């Protein structure tokens, strides 16, 4: 966007105020703003491409599989780290001669 286009963009305050017949700006009531927000939200939701039930099942299966693999990996690393820690704790006293 060029600087001219950026300057022409309205701020939220400018968008919410409209000129009256006398040329003075008046504030739009809060209920109008809320209604506009809901209209815009509904319009945006119509643009969303929703997944099919088959895609939902497939994506859920993939997510659960990845989480299960990650849990198994973390469990295995924790088990190995615990065994290494126990081995070090038992080896050091023997090395020192306790």
N, C-alpha and C positions, 0 to 999 in steps of 0.2 A: 504494500500500500504506500502511496506517495504521501508526503506531508500534508498536501492539500486535502486528500481524502480523510486522513486522520483528524484534521482540524474540523471537518464537516460532520464527523460522527457525533451523535448526541450522547451526553452523559445521562445517567438514570434520572437526575433531577430535571434535565431539559426535556426528556421524553415524557415525564409525568406532568409537566406543566404545558398548558395550551393557551395560545393567545385568545382573548375574548374579543367581542365586537369592538370594544374601545381600544384594542391594541395592547391592553395590559395582560400579563400572564396570570392565569389562575391555576391553583392546584387541583389535580384530579382527585376525587374522593378515594379513600382507602378501599372501599368496596369495589370500585371500578378497577383499581389496580389488581386486587385479588382475583376478580373475574377474568381480567386479561391474562393473569398468570396461569389460571386454570385452562383457559382456551389455548394458550401457547403450549402448555404441558401436554394437553390432549393432542394437539397437532403434532408435536414431536414424537409422542408415543405411537402415532399412526405410521411414522416413518421407520420404526424399529422392525427389523426382520427377526421375527420370533423363531426359535428352533422348533423343529418337528419333534413329536414324541420319540421317534427313533433316535434322533440326535441327542435328546436329553438322556435316554437310557445309555447310549454309547458314551457320552461325555461323563456321566456318573460312574460308569464302569471303569473308565480310564482313570478318573480321579481317585476312586477307591483302590485301584491297583497300585497307583503311584504312592499313595499314602501307606499302604501295607508294605510295599518294598522299602520305603524310607524308614518305617518303624522297625522292620527286621534288621536293616543296616545299622540303625542307631543302637538297637539292642545288642547286636554282635560286636560293634565297636566298644560299647560299654562293658561287655563281658570280657573282651580281650584287655581293655585298659585296667579293669579291676584285677585280673589275674597278674598282669605286669606289676601293678602296685603291690599286691600281696607278695609276689616273688621278691621285689626290691626290699620290702619291709622285713622279710624273713632272712634275706641274704646279708643285709648290712650288719645286724648283730653278730652273725657268724664270722663276718669279715673282721669286725672289731675284736671279737673274742668274748662276747658276753655269754 
